[in-house]
Amino acid sequence: LYRLTLRAGVTHYSGCSNIAGRHAAFGFDGNTVRVFSTATGEEVLQHSHHTKYLRCVAYSPNCLHLLSGGADSKAILCNAATGELVETFQGHADTVSGVAFTPSGCNTETPLVATASWDRTAMVWRLSGGPPLVVLRG
């Protein structure tokens, strides 16, 4: 969890930076993902695909995708360069509080993503979409 203060009195939580360190993505204004250049601090992209507050964001290992989770019980996969919606992962009954990608080089046929929720479940999904491959209950 990152804490970012851009201007006096406005502090935002949630975020990650990509592997190359050229961009940092944060949850802003409730449901908006905003991406900034780490070199200049300038905003380079934003999108608001969630309908409620964001809780987490993660870049894919190849930095091509950005995955976010929110209080709308969804995980949303976007093109990291354009912000275009690629896939929506729905299946949780409560806030998605954690998202992750399989590391590059993992011995999987297709890239996978994992989501964790306040509903006490974790789910594993194909990056290409469809129902969860695995549902773990805690």
NUPAVO-185535 format. One record per residue (C-alpha): residue number from 0; residue in one letter; y, z, x. Coordinates in steps of 0.1 Angstrom, whole numbers, plus 5000, padded with zeros to 4 digits. Each point is the difference from the previous one (the first is absolute). Layout:
N
+-----+----+------+------+------+
|   i | aa |   yy |   zz |   xx |
+-----+----+------+------+------+
| NUM |  a |    Y |    Z |    X |
...
+-----+----+------+------+------+
This chain:
138
+-----+----+------+------+------+
|   i | aa |   yy |   zz |   xx |
+-----+----+------+------+------+
|   0 |  l | 5000 | 5000 | 5000 |
|   1 |  y | 5034 | 4990 | 5014 |
|   2 |  r | 5034 | 5013 | 4991 |
|   3 |  l | 5028 | 4976 | 5003 |
|   4 |  t | 5037 | 5007 | 4994 |
|   5 |  l | 5021 | 4968 | 4999 |
|   6 |  r | 5033 | 5015 | 4988 |
|   7 |  a | 5013 | 5034 | 4993 |
|   8 |  g | 4982 | 5017 | 4971 |
|   9 |  v | 4973 | 4973 | 4995 |
|  10 |  t | 4967 | 5009 | 5015 |
|  11 |  h | 4968 | 4981 | 4992 |
|  12 |  y | 4964 | 5009 | 5006 |
|  13 |  s | 4969 | 4978 | 5004 |
|  14 |  g | 4995 | 4973 | 5026 |
|  15 |  c | 4984 | 4984 | 5029 |
|  16 |  s | 5008 | 4976 | 5028 |
|  17 |  n | 4980 | 4970 | 5009 |
|  18 |  i | 4979 | 4997 | 5032 |
|  19 |  a | 5025 | 4978 | 5018 |
|  20 |  g | 5027 | 5025 | 4992 |
|  21 |  r | 5024 | 4972 | 4989 |
|  22 |  h | 5003 | 5011 | 4964 |
|  23 |  a | 4997 | 5033 | 4981 |
|  24 |  a | 4992 | 5002 | 4963 |
|  25 |  f | 5012 | 5029 | 4978 |
|  26 |  g | 4999 | 5009 | 4963 |
|  27 |  f | 5035 | 5000 | 4986 |
|  28 |  d | 5018 | 5005 | 4967 |
|  29 |  g | 4968 | 5012 | 4983 |
|  30 |  n | 4979 | 4968 | 4998 |
|  31 |  t | 5016 | 4977 | 5027 |
|  32 |  v | 4984 | 4992 | 5033 |
|  33 |  r | 5027 | 4991 | 5026 |
|  34 |  v | 4992 | 4986 | 5034 |
|  35 |  f | 5024 | 5005 | 5030 |
|  36 |  s | 5002 | 4985 | 5034 |
|  37 |  t | 4994 | 5027 | 5026 |
|  38 |  a | 5022 | 4982 | 5025 |
|  39 |  t | 5031 | 4997 | 4978 |
|  40 |  g | 4995 | 5023 | 4971 |
|  41 |  e | 5008 | 4972 | 4976 |
|  42 |  e | 4980 | 4996 | 4968 |
|  43 |  v | 4979 | 4969 | 5001 |
|  44 |  l | 4980 | 5002 | 4968 |
|  45 |  q | 4996 | 5019 | 4968 |
|  46 |  h | 4978 | 4999 | 4969 |
|  47 |  s | 4994 | 5022 | 4969 |
|  48 |  h | 4965 | 4992 | 4988 |
|  49 |  h | 4992 | 5036 | 4990 |
|  50 |  t | 5012 | 5014 | 4967 |
|  51 |  k | 5002 | 5037 | 5012 |
|  52 |  y | 5007 | 5019 | 5032 |
|  53 |  l | 4984 | 4988 | 5033 |
|  54 |  r | 4978 | 5024 | 5019 |
|  55 |  c | 4987 | 4980 | 5030 |
|  56 |  v | 5002 | 4967 | 5019 |
|  57 |  a | 4979 | 4985 | 5027 |
|  58 |  y | 5000 | 4967 | 5020 |
|  59 |  s | 4968 | 4981 | 5005 |
|  60 |  p | 4987 | 4999 | 5036 |
|  61 |  n | 5012 | 4963 | 5004 |
|  62 |  c | 5034 | 5009 | 4984 |
|  63 |  l | 4996 | 4973 | 4973 |
|  64 |  h | 4997 | 5023 | 4971 |
|  65 |  l | 5017 | 5032 | 4987 |
|  66 |  l | 4981 | 5023 | 4977 |
|  67 |  s | 5018 | 5027 | 4979 |
|  68 |  g | 4988 | 5027 | 4977 |
|  69 |  g | 5020 | 5017 | 4973 |
|  70 |  a | 5002 | 5023 | 4970 |
|  71 |  d | 4992 | 4971 | 4977 |
|  72 |  s | 4964 | 5005 | 5011 |
|  73 |  k | 4999 | 4966 | 5018 |
|  74 |  a | 4998 | 4987 | 5035 |
|  75 |  i | 5019 | 4968 | 5006 |
|  76 |  l | 4993 | 4974 | 5027 |
|  77 |  c | 5029 | 4978 | 5011 |
|  78 |  n | 5007 | 4973 | 5025 |
|  79 |  a | 5018 | 5019 | 5028 |
|  80 |  a | 5023 | 4972 | 5008 |
|  81 |  t | 5011 | 4990 | 4965 |
|  82 |  g | 4993 | 5030 | 4978 |
|  83 |  e | 4980 | 4977 | 4976 |
|  84 |  l | 4974 | 5018 | 4979 |
|  85 |  v | 4965 | 4992 | 5012 |
|  86 |  e | 4978 | 5024 | 4982 |
|  87 |  t | 5001 | 5031 | 4978 |
|  88 |  f | 4972 | 5026 | 5003 |
|  89 |  q | 4996 | 5020 | 4968 |
|  90 |  g | 4974 | 5027 | 4993 |
|  91 |  h | 5015 | 5034 | 5007 |
|  92 |  a | 5010 | 5023 | 4972 |
|  93 |  d | 5029 | 5017 | 5020 |
|  94 |  t | 5024 | 4994 | 5029 |
|  95 |  v | 4987 | 4980 | 5029 |
|  96 |  s | 5009 | 5022 | 5029 |
|  97 |  g | 4984 | 4982 | 5029 |
|  98 |  v | 4992 | 4964 | 5010 |
|  99 |  a | 4983 | 4986 | 5031 |
| 100 |  f | 4985 | 4967 | 5014 |
| 101 |  t | 4968 | 4996 | 5019 |
| 102 |  p | 5009 | 4998 | 5037 |
| 103 |  s | 4999 | 4965 | 5016 |
| 104 |  g | 4967 | 4994 | 5016 |
| 105 |  c | 4980 | 5020 | 4974 |
| 106 |  n | 4966 | 4985 | 4993 |
| 107 |  t | 5008 | 4990 | 4964 |
| 108 |  e | 4995 | 4967 | 4984 |
| 109 |  t | 5034 | 5002 | 4982 |
| 110 |  p | 5030 | 5022 | 5007 |
| 111 |  l | 5000 | 5032 | 4980 |
| 112 |  v | 5026 | 5025 | 4988 |
| 113 |  a | 4996 | 5036 | 4990 |
| 114 |  t | 5020 | 5020 | 4975 |
| 115 |  a | 5001 | 5037 | 4993 |
| 116 |  s | 5015 | 5016 | 4969 |
| 117 |  w | 5010 | 5033 | 4985 |
| 118 |  d | 4972 | 4994 | 4975 |
| 119 |  r | 4977 | 5012 | 5028 |
| 120 |  t | 4985 | 4966 | 5006 |
| 121 |  a | 5000 | 4976 | 5029 |
| 122 |  m | 4992 | 4963 | 4995 |
| 123 |  v | 4991 | 4972 | 5024 |
| 124 |  w | 5010 | 4964 | 4989 |
| 125 |  r | 4997 | 4965 | 5014 |
| 126 |  l | 5034 | 4988 | 5012 |
| 127 |  s | 4995 | 4969 | 4978 |
| 128 |  g | 4998 | 5023 | 4968 |
| 129 |  g | 4975 | 5007 | 4974 |
| 130 |  p | 4985 | 5034 | 4989 |
| 131 |  p | 4996 | 5027 | 5025 |
| 132 |  l | 4969 | 4997 | 5023 |
| 133 |  v | 4997 | 5038 | 5003 |
| 134 |  v | 5014 | 5029 | 4980 |
| 135 |  l | 4998 | 5034 | 5016 |
| 136 |  r | 5007 | 5031 | 4979 |
| 137 |  g | 5011 | 5033 | 5015 |
+-----+----+------+------+------+
